[in-house]
Amino acid sequence: MKEALMNVSARTVLIVGGTTGIGRALAQRFVDAGSTVVVGGRNTDQVEGLETVRVDVTDPASILTARDEVLSKHPELDVVVTMSGVMLTEDLRDPGHITQAETTIAVNLLGTIRVIDAFTPHLLGRGTGDIITVSSGIGFLPFPLMATYGASKAAVHSYTESLRSHLAGTGITVTELVPPAVANAGQEKLNPNALPMGDFLDEVLGQLTQNPTPNELVVERAKALRWAEHDDTYAELLAARSQALSNLPGR
């Protein structure tokens, strides 16, 4: 647990990967709470009503350019949320899946690390701030149809734990958001039981503003995934989730 709650009002927030989905909806929640928000991503033209910055997290130069642009306009930046991600299906019997695997790692894991690296010196210089990473329930209980996605999110979780230790005592807090399936960006088609976006964010903001704020924001729907090994339900749930492999061609 952290020593205090996270204030979501009167902050200056950058959300990388916030042009659609959870990121875009979270950006609006920060705005509604009275914060200044900049949304970063590759397709900023689709964002209306918010300041944007173009950034491709697979391109180190793009990240540094975006950083300089944001900090020149907002030297008071004190919250960085990194949530760029892709969810790609893979057939691990086909060696050609390496293309999807490489893309997934480049965006989900290396993209997260690069964004954090770009802004950590600024936050250290301020002596205060918040970093929010986004893993996934799939990082704790795999969905075998998206093998590398789950692996990348497990890595984001582990990296976040280490980052928190590295930044202890600096005034920078590190929070991990662990979403379940949320009804957004096509997930409702893959999973009709996906949690509605509004309900998800209500829980997230409720946890984010707890005193103290948890290190991990795990909504009720994500707890079965997060704690499957602890609850001794892992094998059963993994077997059920593996049934989706039958949708692959030739299975």
MIDOSE-1310 file (N, C-alpha, C; in nm, 2 decimals, decimal comma, always signed):
residues 251
mkea	+0,08/-0,12/+0,00/+0,00/+0,00/+0,00/+0,09/+0,13/+0,00; +0,03/+0,23/-0,06/+0,10/+0,36/-0,06/+0,07/+0,43/+0,07; +0,14/+0,54/+0,09/+0,13/+0,61/+0,22/+0,01/+0,70/+0,21; -0,04/+0,73/+0,09/-0,16/+0,83/+0,08/-0,24/+0,80/-0,04
lmnv	-0,35/+0,86/-0,05/-0,43/+0,84/-0,17/-0,38/+0,93/-0,29; -0,42/+0,89/-0,41/-0,38/+0,96/-0,53/-0,48/+1,07/-0,56; -0,44/+1,19/-0,57/-0,53/+1,30/-0,60/-0,55/+1,30/-0,75; -0,68/+1,30/-0,80/-0,70/+1,30/-0,94/-0,75/+1,43/-1,00
sart	-0,76/+1,53/-0,91/-0,80/+1,67/-0,95/-0,67/+1,76/-0,95; -0,68/+1,86/-1,04/-0,57/+1,96/-1,05/-0,44/+1,90/-1,08; -0,44/+1,79/-1,15/-0,32/+1,72/-1,19/-0,29/+1,75/-1,34; -0,17/+1,73/-1,39/-0,14/+1,74/-1,53/-0,10/+1,60/-1,58
vliv	-0,18/+1,54/-1,66/-0,17/+1,40/-1,69/-0,14/+1,37/-1,84; -0,05/+1,28/-1,86/-0,03/+1,23/-2,00/-0,07/+1,09/-2,00; -0,16/+1,05/-2,10/-0,20/+0,91/-2,11/-0,15/+0,87/-2,25; -0,05/+0,79/-2,25/+0,00/+0,73/-2,38/-0,07/+0,60/-2,41
ggtt	-0,14/+0,60/-2,53/-0,23/+0,49/-2,56/-0,37/+0,53/-2,52; -0,40/+0,66/-2,52/-0,53/+0,70/-2,47/-0,62/+0,75/-2,58; -0,59/+0,72/-2,70/-0,68/+0,77/-2,81/-0,81/+0,70/-2,82; -0,82/+0,58/-2,77/-0,94/+0,50/-2,78/-0,95/+0,42/-2,65
gigr	-1,07/+0,35/-2,64/-1,08/+0,25/-2,53/-1,07/+0,30/-2,39; -1,01/+0,22/-2,31/-0,99/+0,25/-2,17/-0,92/+0,38/-2,15; -0,81/+0,40/-2,23/-0,73/+0,52/-2,21/-0,81/+0,64/-2,24; -0,89/+0,64/-2,34/-0,97/+0,76/-2,38/-1,08/+0,79/-2,27
alaq	-1,14/+0,68/-2,22/-1,24/+0,70/-2,12/-1,18/+0,74/-1,98; -1,06/+0,69/-1,95/-0,99/+0,73/-1,83/-0,95/+0,88/-1,84; -0,91/+0,92/-1,96/-0,87/+1,06/-1,98/-0,99/+1,15/-1,95; -1,11/+1,11/-1,99/-1,23/+1,19/-1,96/-1,26/+1,20/-1,81
rfvd	-1,23/+1,09/-1,74/-1,26/+1,09/-1,60/-1,16/+1,19/-1,53; -1,03/+1,19/-1,57/-0,94/+1,29/-1,52/-0,99/+1,43/-1,55; -1,03/+1,46/-1,67/-1,08/+1,59/-1,71/-1,20/+1,63/-1,62; -1,29/+1,54/-1,60/-1,41/+1,56/-1,52/-1,38/+1,59/-1,38
agst	-1,26/+1,54/-1,33/-1,22/+1,56/-1,20/-1,14/+1,70/-1,18; -1,12/+1,76/-1,29/-1,05/+1,89/-1,29/-0,91/+1,89/-1,32; -0,86/+1,79/-1,39/-0,72/+1,78/-1,43/-0,70/+1,82/-1,58; -0,58/+1,86/-1,61/-0,54/+1,89/-1,75/-0,48/+1,75/-1,80
vvvg	-0,53/+1,72/-1,92/-0,50/+1,59/-1,98/-0,44/+1,60/-2,12; -0,34/+1,53/-2,15/-0,28/+1,52/-2,29/-0,29/+1,37/-2,32; -0,35/+1,34/-2,44/-0,36/+1,21/-2,48/-0,26/+1,18/-2,60; -0,18/+1,07/-2,58/-0,09/+1,04/-2,68/-0,12/+0,91/-2,75
grnt	-0,08/+0,90/-2,88/-0,11/+0,78/-2,96/-0,07/+0,81/-3,10; -0,09/+0,70/-3,18/-0,06/+0,71/-3,33/-0,17/+0,78/-3,40; -0,29/+0,76/-3,36/-0,41/+0,81/-3,44/-0,48/+0,92/-3,36; -0,42/+1,03/-3,34/-0,47/+1,14/-3,26/-0,59/+1,21/-3,33
dqve	-0,60/+1,19/-3,46/-0,71/+1,26/-3,53/-0,85/+1,22/-3,48; -0,86/+1,10/-3,43/-0,99/+1,05/-3,38/-1,03/+1,11/-3,24; -0,94/+1,18/-3,18/-0,97/+1,24/-3,05/-1,03/+1,38/-3,06; -1,14/+1,40/-3,00/-1,20/+1,53/-3,00/-1,21/+1,58/-2,86
glet	-1,19/+1,71/-2,84/-1,21/+1,78/-2,72/-1,09/+1,77/-2,62; -0,98/+1,70/-2,66/-0,87/+1,69/-2,57/-0,74/+1,73/-2,64; -0,64/+1,78/-2,57/-0,51/+1,80/-2,63/-0,45/+1,67/-2,66; -0,38/+1,66/-2,77/-0,32/+1,53/-2,81/-0,17/+1,56/-2,85
vrvd	-0,10/+1,44/-2,85/+0,04/+1,44/-2,90/+0,06/+1,31/-2,97; +0,12/+1,32/-3,09/+0,14/+1,20/-3,17/+0,26/+1,12/-3,12; +0,25/+1,00/-3,09/+0,36/+0,92/-3,04/+0,34/+0,77/-3,08; +0,44/+0,71/-3,13/+0,45/+0,57/-3,17/+0,54/+0,50/-3,07
vtdp	+0,49/+0,42/-2,98/+0,58/+0,37/-2,87/+0,68/+0,26/-2,92; +0,67/+0,22/-3,05/+0,77/+0,13/-3,10/+0,89/+0,21/-3,16; +0,88/+0,34/-3,16/+0,98/+0,43/-3,22/+1,04/+0,52/-3,11; +1,16/+0,49/-3,07/+1,22/+0,56/-2,96/+1,23/+0,71/-2,99
asil	+1,26/+0,75/-3,11/+1,27/+0,89/-3,15/+1,13/+0,96/-3,13; +1,02/+0,89/-3,17/+0,89/+0,94/-3,16/+0,86/+0,97/-3,01; +0,90/+0,88/-2,92/+0,87/+0,90/-2,78/+0,94/+1,02/-2,73; +1,07/+1,04/-2,77/+1,14/+1,15/-2,72/+1,09/+1,29/-2,77
tard	+1,05/+1,28/-2,90/+0,99/+1,40/-2,96/+0,86/+1,44/-2,88; +0,78/+1,34/-2,86/+0,65/+1,37/-2,78/+0,68/+1,42/-2,64; +0,78/+1,36/-2,58/+0,81/+1,40/-2,44/+0,85/+1,55/-2,44; +0,94/+1,59/-2,54/+0,98/+1,73/-2,54/+0,86/+1,82/-2,57
evls	+0,77/+1,78/-2,66/+0,66/+1,86/-2,69/+0,57/+1,88/-2,57; +0,54/+1,77/-2,50/+0,45/+1,78/-2,38/+0,52/+1,86/-2,27; +0,64/+1,84/-2,24/+0,71/+1,91/-2,13/+0,73/+2,06/-2,16; +0,74/+2,09/-2,29/+0,75/+2,23/-2,32/+0,62/+2,31/-2,30
khpe	+0,51/+2,24/-2,32/+0,38/+2,30/-2,29/+0,33/+2,29/-2,15; +0,38/+2,18/-2,09/+0,33/+2,14/-1,95/+0,45/+2,10/-1,86; +0,53/+2,19/-1,82/+0,64/+2,16/-1,74/+0,60/+2,11/-1,60; +0,47/+2,13/-1,57/+0,41/+2,08/-1,44/+0,36/+1,94/-1,45
ldvv	+0,38/+1,87/-1,56/+0,33/+1,73/-1,57/+0,37/+1,65/-1,45; +0,27/+1,58/-1,39/+0,30/+1,50/-1,27/+0,23/+1,37/-1,27; +0,17/+1,33/-1,38/+0,11/+1,19/-1,39/+0,14/+1,14/-1,53; +0,20/+1,02/-1,54/+0,22/+0,96/-1,67/+0,15/+0,82/-1,66
vtms	+0,06/+0,80/-1,76/-0,01/+0,67/-1,77/+0,04/+0,61/-1,90; +0,09/+0,49/-1,89/+0,14/+0,42/-2,02/+0,05/+0,30/-2,04; -0,02/+0,30/-2,15/-0,12/+0,19/-2,17/-0,13/+0,15/-2,32; -0,04/+0,18/-2,40/-0,04/+0,14/-2,54/-0,04/-0,01/-2,54
gvml	-0,13/-0,07/-2,62/-0,13/-0,22/-2,63/-0,20/-0,27/-2,75; -0,16/-0,39/-2,79/-0,22/-0,47/-2,90/-0,26/-0,60/-2,84; -0,37/-0,66/-2,89/-0,42/-0,79/-2,86/-0,43/-0,87/-2,99; -0,33/-0,96/-3,01/-0,32/-1,03/-3,13/-0,33/-1,18/-3,11
tedl	-0,42/-1,25/-3,18/-0,43/-1,40/-3,17/-0,31/-1,46/-3,24; -0,28/-1,58/-3,19/-0,16/-1,65/-3,24/-0,19/-1,80/-3,24; -0,14/-1,87/-3,34/-0,14/-2,02/-3,35/+0,01/-2,06/-3,32; +0,03/-2,11/-3,20/+0,17/-2,15/-3,17/+0,22/-2,27/-3,24
rdpg	+0,13/-2,34/-3,31/+0,18/-2,45/-3,39/+0,24/-2,40/-3,53; +0,22/-2,28/-3,56/+0,26/-2,22/-3,68/+0,38/-2,12/-3,65; +0,50/-2,15/-3,69/+0,61/-2,06/-3,66/+0,60/-1,92/-3,71; +0,50/-1,90/-3,80/+0,48/-1,77/-3,85/+0,42/-1,67/-3,75
hitq	+0,38/-1,73/-3,63/+0,32/-1,64/-3,53/+0,42/-1,55/-3,47; +0,55/-1,57/-3,50/+0,65/-1,48/-3,44/+0,63/-1,34/-3,48; +0,57/-1,32/-3,59/+0,54/-1,18/-3,64/+0,45/-1,11/-3,53; +0,34/-1,18/-3,50/+0,25/-1,12/-3,40/+0,32/-1,11/-3,26
aett	+0,40/-1,21/-3,23/+0,47/-1,20/-3,10/+0,56/-1,08/-3,09; +0,64/-1,06/-3,20/+0,73/-0,95/-3,19/+0,66/-0,81/-3,18; +0,55/-0,80/-3,26/+0,47/-0,68/-3,25/+0,42/-0,66/-3,11; +0,37/-0,76/-3,05/+0,31/-0,75/-2,92/+0,41/-0,71/-2,81
iavn	+0,53/-0,77/-2,82/+0,63/-0,73/-2,72/+0,68/-0,59/-2,75; +0,70/-0,55/-2,87/+0,74/-0,42/-2,90/+0,65/-0,31/-2,85; +0,52/-0,33/-2,86/+0,42/-0,24/-2,82/+0,39/-0,25/-2,67; +0,36/-0,36/-2,62/+0,30/-0,38/-2,49/+0,41/-0,37/-2,38
llgt	+0,53/-0,43/-2,41/+0,63/-0,43/-2,30/+0,74/-0,32/-2,33; +0,80/-0,33/-2,44/+0,91/-0,23/-2,47/+0,85/-0,09/-2,48; +0,73/-0,08/-2,53/+0,66/+0,06/-2,54/+0,64/+0,11/-2,40; +0,60/+0,03/-2,31/+0,58/+0,07/-2,17/+0,71/+0,12/-2,11
irvi	+0,81/+0,04/-2,12/+0,94/+0,07/-2,07/+1,00/+0,20/-2,12; +0,99/+0,22/-2,26/+1,04/+0,34/-2,32/+0,97/+0,46/-2,27; +0,84/+0,46/-2,26/+0,76/+0,58/-2,21/+0,80/+0,61/-2,07; +0,81/+0,51/-1,98/+0,86/+0,54/-1,85/+1,00/+0,60/-1,84
daft	+1,09/+0,54/-1,92/+1,22/+0,59/-1,92/+1,23/+0,73/-1,97; +1,14/+0,77/-2,06/+1,15/+0,91/-2,12/+1,10/+1,01/-2,01; +1,01/+0,97/-1,92/+0,96/+1,07/-1,83/+1,01/+1,06/-1,69; +1,08/+0,95/-1,66/+1,13/+0,94/-1,52/+1,22/+1,05/-1,48
phll	+1,32/+1,09/-1,56/+1,40/+1,20/-1,52/+1,33/+1,33/-1,48; +1,22/+1,36/-1,56/+1,14/+1,48/-1,53/+1,07/+1,46/-1,39; +1,01/+1,35/-1,37/+0,94/+1,33/-1,24/+1,04/+1,33/-1,12; +1,16/+1,27/-1,14/+1,26/+1,27/-1,04/+1,30/+1,41/-1,01
grgt	+1,31/+1,49/-1,11/+1,35/+1,63/-1,09/+1,25/+1,71/-1,01; +1,12/+1,67/-1,03/+1,01/+1,74/-0,95/+1,01/+1,69/-0,81; +1,05/+1,56/-0,79/+1,05/+1,50/-0,66/+0,91/+1,46/-0,62; +0,82/+1,45/-0,71/+0,69/+1,41/-0,69/+0,62/+1,37/-0,82
gdii	+0,52/+1,28/-0,81/+0,45/+1,24/-0,93/+0,40/+1,10/-0,92; +0,32/+1,06/-1,03/+0,26/+0,93/-1,03/+0,29/+0,87/-1,17; +0,32/+0,74/-1,17/+0,33/+0,66/-1,29/+0,22/+0,55/-1,28; +0,14/+0,53/-1,38/+0,04/+0,43/-1,38/+0,07/+0,34/-1,50
tvss	+0,09/+0,21/-1,47/+0,11/+0,11/-1,58/-0,02/+0,03/-1,59; -0,03/-0,04/-1,71/-0,15/-0,12/-1,73/-0,11/-0,26/-1,77; -0,14/-0,35/-1,69/-0,12/-0,49/-1,72/-0,25/-0,55/-1,77; -0,29/-0,66/-1,71/-0,42/-0,73/-1,75/-0,44/-0,85/-1,67
gigf	-0,57/-0,88/-1,65/-0,60/-1,01/-1,58/-0,54/-1,13/-1,66; -0,52/-1,11/-1,79/-0,46/-1,22/-1,87/-0,31/-1,24/-1,84; -0,25/-1,14/-1,78/-0,11/-1,15/-1,73/-0,10/-1,25/-1,61; -0,21/-1,27/-1,55/-0,21/-1,36/-1,43/-0,28/-1,50/-1,46
lpfp	-0,37/-1,50/-1,55/-0,43/-1,62/-1,60/-0,44/-1,62/-1,75; -0,35/-1,69/-1,82/-0,34/-1,67/-1,96/-0,47/-1,70/-2,04; -0,48/-1,64/-2,15/-0,58/-1,67/-2,25/-0,50/-1,72/-2,37; -0,49/-1,86/-2,38/-0,39/-1,92/-2,47/-0,41/-1,87/-2,62
lmat	-0,52/-1,82/-2,66/-0,54/-1,78/-2,80/-0,45/-1,65/-2,82; -0,42/-1,58/-2,71/-0,33/-1,46/-2,72/-0,21/-1,48/-2,63; -0,13/-1,58/-2,67/-0,02/-1,62/-2,58/+0,08/-1,51/-2,55; +0,12/-1,44/-2,65/+0,23/-1,34/-2,62/+0,17/-1,22/-2,55
ygas	+0,04/-1,19/-2,58/-0,03/-1,08/-2,51/-0,02/-1,11/-2,36; -0,06/-1,23/-2,32/-0,05/-1,26/-2,18/+0,09/-1,25/-2,12; +0,19/-1,30/-2,20/+0,33/-1,30/-2,15/+0,37/-1,15/-2,14; +0,33/-1,07/-2,23/+0,38/-0,93/-2,23/+0,32/-0,86/-2,10
kaav	+0,19/-0,89/-2,07/+0,13/-0,83/-1,96/+0,18/-0,88/-1,82; +0,22/-1,01/-1,82/+0,29/-1,06/-1,70/+0,42/-0,99/-1,68; +0,49/-0,96/-1,79/+0,61/-0,89/-1,78/+0,59/-0,74/-1,74; +0,49/-0,68/-1,78/+0,46/-0,54/-1,74/+0,43/-0,55/-1,58
hsyt	+0,36/-0,65/-1,54/+0,34/-0,66/-1,39/+0,47/-0,67/-1,32; +0,56/-0,76/-1,36/+0,68/-0,78/-1,30/+0,77/-0,65/-1,30; +0,77/-0,59/-1,42/+0,85/-0,47/-1,43/+0,80/-0,36/-1,34; +0,67/-0,35/-1,33/+0,61/-0,25/-1,24/+0,65/-0,27/-1,10
eslr	+0,65/-0,39/-1,05/+0,69/-0,42/-0,92/+0,84/-0,38/-0,89; +0,93/-0,40/-0,99/+1,06/-0,36/-0,98/+1,08/-0,21/-0,98; +1,00/-0,15/-1,07/+1,00/+0,00/-1,08/+0,96/+0,06/-0,95; +0,86/+0,01/-0,89/+0,82/+0,07/-0,76/+0,93/+0,06/-0,66
shla	+1,00/-0,05/-0,66/+1,12/-0,06/-0,56/+1,23/+0,04/-0,60; +1,26/+0,06/-0,73/+1,36/+0,15/-0,77/+1,33/+0,30/-0,73; +1,20/+0,33/-0,74/+1,16/+0,47/-0,71/+1,11/+0,49/-0,57; +1,12/+0,40/-0,48/+1,09/+0,41/-0,34/+1,17/+0,53/-0,28
gtgi	+1,10/+0,62/-0,21/+1,17/+0,73/-0,15/+1,20/+0,85/-0,23; +1,15/+0,84/-0,36/+1,18/+0,96/-0,45/+1,06/+1,05/-0,46; +0,95/+1,02/-0,40/+0,83/+1,10/-0,42/+0,74/+1,06/-0,54; +0,79/+0,96/-0,61/+0,71/+0,91/-0,73/+0,65/+0,78/-0,69
tvte	+0,51/+0,77/-0,70/+0,44/+0,65/-0,67/+0,41/+0,58/-0,80; +0,40/+0,44/-0,79/+0,38/+0,36/-0,91/+0,26/+0,27/-0,88; +0,16/+0,28/-0,97/+0,04/+0,21/-0,95/+0,01/+0,12/-1,08; -0,03/+0,00/-1,06/-0,06/-0,09/-1,17/-0,21/-0,11/-1,18
lvpp	-0,26/-0,09/-1,30/-0,40/-0,11/-1,33/-0,41/-0,25/-1,40; -0,50/-0,33/-1,34/-0,52/-0,47/-1,39/-0,66/-0,49/-1,44; -0,68/-0,46/-1,56/-0,82/-0,47/-1,62/-0,86/-0,62/-1,65; -0,99/-0,65/-1,63/-1,04/-0,77/-1,69/-1,08/-0,74/-1,83
avan	-1,16/-0,82/-1,89/-1,22/-0,79/-2,02/-1,32/-0,67/-2,00; -1,30/-0,57/-2,07/-1,39/-0,45/-2,07/-1,45/-0,43/-2,20; -1,58/-0,39/-2,20/-1,66/-0,38/-2,32/-1,61/-0,26/-2,40; -1,52/-0,29/-2,49/-1,45/-0,18/-2,56/-1,36/-0,24/-2,67
agqe	-1,35/-0,17/-2,78/-1,26/-0,21/-2,89/-1,27/-0,35/-2,93; -1,40/-0,40/-2,94/-1,42/-0,53/-2,99/-1,42/-0,64/-2,88; -1,38/-0,61/-2,76/-1,37/-0,72/-2,66/-1,51/-0,77/-2,63; -1,61/-0,69/-2,64/-1,75/-0,74/-2,61/-1,79/-0,85/-2,71
klnp	-1,73/-0,85/-2,83/-1,76/-0,95/-2,93/-1,69/-1,08/-2,89; -1,57/-1,07/-2,85/-1,49/-1,19/-2,80/-1,55/-1,24/-2,67; -1,59/-1,15/-2,59/-1,64/-1,19/-2,45/-1,77/-1,11/-2,42; -1,88/-1,17/-2,44/-2,01/-1,10/-2,41/-2,03/-1,07/-2,27
nalp	-1,94/-1,13/-2,18/-1,95/-1,10/-2,04/-1,85/-0,98/-2,00; -1,80/-0,92/-2,10/-1,70/-0,81/-2,07/-1,77/-0,70/-1,98; -1,70/-0,64/-1,89/-1,75/-0,54/-1,80/-1,77/-0,41/-1,87; -1,89/-0,35/-1,85/-1,92/-0,22/-1,92/-1,81/-0,12/-1,87
mgdf	-1,77/-0,03/-1,97/-1,67/+0,07/-1,94/-1,70/+0,15/-1,82; -1,82/+0,20/-1,81/-1,86/+0,29/-1,70/-1,84/+0,23/-1,57; -1,89/+0,10/-1,56/-1,88/+0,03/-1,43/-1,73/+0,00/-1,40; -1,65/-0,03/-1,50/-1,51/-0,05/-1,48/-1,44/+0,07/-1,42
ldev	-1,47/+0,19/-1,48/-1,40/+0,31/-1,44/-1,45/+0,36/-1,31; -1,58/+0,33/-1,28/-1,63/+0,37/-1,14/-1,55/+0,30/-1,04; -1,52/+0,17/-1,06/-1,44/+0,09/-0,96/-1,30/+0,14/-0,96; -1,24/+0,17/-1,07/-1,10/+0,21/-1,08/-1,08/+0,34/-1,00
lgql	-1,17/+0,44/-1,03/-1,16/+0,57/-0,96/-1,18/+0,56/-0,81; -1,27/+0,47/-0,78/-1,30/+0,44/-0,64/-1,17/+0,39/-0,57; -1,10/+0,30/-0,63/-0,98/+0,25/-0,57/-0,86/+0,35/-0,58; -0,86/+0,42/-0,69/-0,75/+0,52/-0,71/-0,75/+0,62/-0,60
tqnp	-0,87/+0,66/-0,55/-0,88/+0,76/-0,45/-0,90/+0,71/-0,31; -0,88/+0,58/-0,29/-0,88/+0,53/-0,16/-0,76/+0,58/-0,08; -0,77/+0,58/+0,05/-0,66/+0,62/+0,13/-0,61/+0,51/+0,23; -0,50/+0,44/+0,20/-0,41/+0,47/+0,09/-0,45/+0,40/-0,04
tpne	-0,40/+0,45/-0,15/-0,43/+0,39/-0,28/-0,36/+0,26/-0,29; -0,42/+0,15/-0,34/-0,35/+0,02/-0,35/-0,25/+0,03/-0,46; -0,14/-0,05/-0,44/-0,04/-0,06/-0,55/-0,10/-0,12/-0,68; -0,20/-0,21/-0,67/-0,27/-0,26/-0,78/-0,41/-0,23/-0,78
lvve	-0,47/-0,18/-0,89/-0,61/-0,15/-0,90/-0,67/-0,27/-0,97; -0,74/-0,35/-0,89/-0,80/-0,48/-0,93/-0,95/-0,47/-0,90; -1,03/-0,45/-1,01/-1,17/-0,44/-0,99/-1,23/-0,58/-0,96; -1,35/-0,59/-0,91/-1,41/-0,71/-0,87/-1,40/-0,82/-0,97
raka	-1,43/-0,78/-1,10/-1,44/-0,88/-1,21/-1,30/-0,94/-1,24; -1,19/-0,86/-1,20/-1,06/-0,91/-1,23/-1,00/-1,00/-1,12; -1,07/-1,00/-1,01/-1,01/-1,08/-0,89/-0,99/-1,22/-0,92; -1,09/-1,28/-0,99/-1,08/-1,43/-1,02/-0,96/-1,46/-1,10
lrwa	-0,92/-1,37/-1,19/-0,80/-1,39/-1,27/-0,67/-1,36/-1,19; -0,67/-1,25/-1,12/-0,56/-1,21/-1,04/-0,52/-1,31/-0,94; -0,62/-1,37/-0,88/-0,59/-1,46/-0,76/-0,62/-1,61/-0,79; -0,62/-1,65/-0,92/-0,66/-1,78/-0,96/-0,56/-1,89/-0,89
ehdd	-0,43/-1,86/-0,90/-0,34/-1,96/-0,83/-0,36/-1,96/-0,68; -0,38/-1,85/-0,62/-0,40/-1,85/-0,48/-0,53/-1,92/-0,44; -0,64/-1,90/-0,52/-0,77/-1,96/-0,49/-0,78/-2,11/-0,54; -0,67/-2,16/-0,60/-0,67/-2,30/-0,65/-0,78/-2,32/-0,76
tyae	-0,80/-2,22/-0,84/-0,89/-2,24/-0,95/-0,82/-2,22/-1,09; -0,69/-2,21/-1,08/-0,61/-2,18/-1,20/-0,63/-2,29/-1,31; -0,61/-2,41/-1,28/-0,61/-2,52/-1,38/-0,75/-2,53/-1,44; -0,85/-2,52/-1,36/-0,99/-2,53/-1,42/-1,02/-2,41/-1,51
llaa	-0,98/-2,29/-1,47/-1,01/-2,17/-1,55/-0,92/-2,17/-1,68; -0,80/-2,21/-1,67/-0,71/-2,22/-1,78/-0,77/-2,32/-1,89; -0,81/-2,43/-1,84/-0,87/-2,53/-1,93/-0,99/-2,47/-2,00; -1,08/-2,40/-1,93/-1,19/-2,34/-1,99/-1,15/-2,23/-2,09
rsqa	-1,05/-2,15/-2,06/-1,01/-2,05/-2,16/-0,94/-2,11/-2,28; -0,88/-2,23/-2,26/-0,81/-2,29/-2,37/-0,91/-2,34/-2,48; -1,03/-2,35/-2,45/-1,13/-2,40/-2,55/-1,14/-2,31/-2,67; -1,10/-2,18/-2,65/-1,11/-2,08/-2,76/-1,01/-2,12/-2,87
lsnl	-0,91/-2,21/-2,84/-0,82/-2,25/-2,95/-0,88/-2,33/-3,06; -1,00/-2,38/-3,03/-1,07/-2,45/-3,13/-1,12/-2,36/-3,25; -1,12/-2,23/-3,22/-1,15/-2,14/-3,33/-1,04/-2,12/-3,43; -0,92/-2,16/-3,41/-0,81/-2,15/-3,50/-0,84/-2,23/-3,62
pgr	-0,80/-2,19/-3,74/-0,81/-2,27/-3,86/-0,74/-2,41/-3,85; -0,81/-2,51/-3,89/-0,76/-2,64/-3,89/-0,76/-2,72/-3,75; -0,82/-2,65/-3,65/-0,83/-2,72/-3,52/-0,96/-2,79/-3,51
